[in-house]
Amino acid sequence: MAYFIFTKDADNIENTIYKIAENKFDFDNSNVDKNSYKIIEDSQSNFDLVKYGNKFPLKYIDNTIVYDTTEINFSDSLFTNKNGEQIISKTAKEFLKKYIEDYKITIKQFLNNNPNHQLFNRWNSYYDQLNNLDLDSIIYPLNKSLEQYFNDLGQPSYNILQIP
């Protein structure tokens, strides 16, 4: 069973998800004060949809999670200038690079603050995997999440909400 951790007393309020845990081991080793949050158990299939960026746990009502479908697309961003010309403002690779850099900052904070944590090695390895990703080897537009991309390659894949 997977665990979804929301802000407590935020029934029917959107964007109150705090963390997710794939199993009891991950949940028990999360840095979460379990009395301070609303914990809802849900299926592995819903967890996987969130983990790979296909769904987002929008809110909860009582003990039921309301999901929103997400669409991820790392593609070029275009804008039209005053002459009607379309100009690429950021490339898909730049968007993906920024996403990865932000993700790595969060992982690094966890690693720096939790050197003896049970899940330290998992997140340290994932940090290295992100660090060593060759963005030039990816075919753009990347019409899936980075997490789904890694999963499709048979590599470890974690959602940022899984950081303990």
C-alpha positions, 0 to 999 in steps of 0.5 A: 500500500502507498501513502499520501501525506497531506496537510492536516485539517485541509479537507477539500483544499487544493495543493495540500500534498506534502509527501508520498511514500511507496511502501511502509518502509519508505513511510516509516523512514520519512522525516514526517511527524505523522501526527501533524499530517493527514495520511491516506493510503491508496493503491500502488497503481495510483502511486505509480501514476503520481510518481511518473507524473501522469496524475497529481494528488490535488486534494483530499475529501475525507479519506479519498484523494482527488487526482488531477491529470497532468501533461508533461512536455519538455518542448521548445517555448515559442513567443511571437514578437511585434513583427509576428515572428516566432522566436524560441525563448527557451529550448526544451533542453533548457527547461529540462536542465532547470527542472533537474537543477531544482530537483538536485538542490532539494535532494542535496539539502536532504543529503546534507541534513541527513547523512545517517538516514536509512534512505541516504544511499538511494537519494545519493545514487539518484543525485549522481544519476541526475548529475550524469544525465546527458541532456544531449542524448534525449530526443526532444520534445520529451513528451513525458516526465523525467521520472517516466523517461528513467523508468522507460530506460529501466533506471531508478526513478523517484518523484520529488515528493518521495524525498523523506 
